[in-house]
Amino acid sequence: MSAGAAVTERTAELSENLDRVLARIEAARADAGREPGSVRLLPVTKFFPASDIEILYRLGRREFGESREQEAAGKAADLSGLAGIEWHIIGRLQRNKANAVARYAHTVHSLDSERLATALDRGSLAALEAGLRAEPLRVLIQVSLDEDPARGGAAERELDMLAERVGDAEGLRLGGLMAIPPLGDDPDSAFARLATLHTRLLASHPAATELSAGMSGDLESAVRHGATLVRVGTGLMGARPITSA
Ligand SMILES: *Cc1c(COP(=O)(O)O)cnc(C)c1O
């Protein structure tokens, strides 16, 4: 197959998958009686090539989720010519990657410690100063609903402290909350718990409206419980070449 034919074939496949995922989100949104436009799709493109992101960009997508910093940095550099593209870092982030991420990321979903907040704030201020970004870095606090350290996320009791910390940081803007439901748990009860935490956060931080929850397998449940952004990998891109975080 020629390169042109391969692109045409992949475009048809991604376009069809995209329509199907958007229809699922739309049905879940309507079933939940929520406002049109209140739930966005975040395509998760980890392990897939930059050429796939280019195709999705041409199909109208602007936000993309990546979980590994090096991979994200490479794609952001390769695709820096695509106007208005927004990179979301959704995976666990080491503090020593904070400066790099702050140069190109629009949103970090995985803020889970005060030390990471400090590192991202510093990185963002440096990037603002250098003219590498125009706006503060938007962060979501990742909540651990089961406090399993392997999956990342802050404990519920740390939420208020972290929200204050981000609220006080000039380089950061608190966008809302993110969670991954505990493995083997009923996603409905996890997302219900998350919704309660989000409502509580909104009382003190009314601008923190984003709720990043739901993946390919459980997006309907997440939308029922107030998700504003669903992170879909497999359902859109197909099976990942390597399964991982
Ligand atoms: C990979 C990943 C997703 C996408 O998961 P799928 O089941 O492939 O849709 C969502 N969120 C996070 C944090 C991920 O790492």
Ligand as a Chemical Component Dictionary entry (heavy atoms), coordinates in Angstrom:
data_LIG
# 
_chem_comp.id                   LIG 
_chem_comp.type                 NON-POLYMER 
_chem_comp.pdbx_formal_charge   0 
_chem_comp.three_letter_code    LIG 
# 
loop_
_chem_comp_atom.comp_id 
_chem_comp_atom.atom_id 
_chem_comp_atom.alt_atom_id 
_chem_comp_atom.type_symbol 
_chem_comp_atom.charge 
_chem_comp_atom.model_Cartn_x 
_chem_comp_atom.model_Cartn_y 
_chem_comp_atom.model_Cartn_z 
_chem_comp_atom.pdbx_ordinal 
LIG C1 C1 C 0 -4.653 5.437 28.766 1  
LIG C2 C2 C 0 -5.485 6.286 29.620 2  
LIG C3 C3 C 0 -6.829 6.565 29.296 3  
LIG C4 C4 C 0 -7.529 5.949 28.096 4  
LIG O1 O1 O 0 -7.931 4.649 28.422 5  
LIG P1 P1 P 0 -8.779 3.767 27.383 6  
LIG O2 O2 O 0 -9.340 2.699 28.243 7  
LIG O3 O3 O 0 -7.836 3.272 26.348 8  
LIG O4 O4 O 0 -9.835 4.644 26.805 9  
LIG C5 C5 C 0 -7.527 7.416 30.116 10 
LIG N1 N1 N 0 -6.960 7.977 31.208 11 
LIG C6 C6 C 0 -5.693 7.734 31.570 12 
LIG C7 C7 C 0 -5.136 8.385 32.792 13 
LIG C8 C8 C 0 -4.915 6.882 30.786 14 
LIG O5 O5 O 0 -3.640 6.647 31.154 15 
# 
loop_
_chem_comp_bond.comp_id 
_chem_comp_bond.atom_id_1 
_chem_comp_bond.atom_id_2 
_chem_comp_bond.value_order 
_chem_comp_bond.pdbx_ordinal 
LIG C1 C2 SING 1  
LIG C2 C3 SING 2  
LIG C2 C8 DOUB 3  
LIG C3 C4 SING 4  
LIG C3 C5 DOUB 5  
LIG C4 O1 SING 6  
LIG O1 P1 SING 7  
LIG P1 O2 DOUB 8  
LIG P1 O3 SING 9  
LIG P1 O4 SING 10 
LIG C5 N1 SING 11 
LIG N1 C6 DOUB 12 
LIG C6 C7 SING 13 
LIG C6 C8 SING 14 
LIG C8 O5 SING 15 
# 
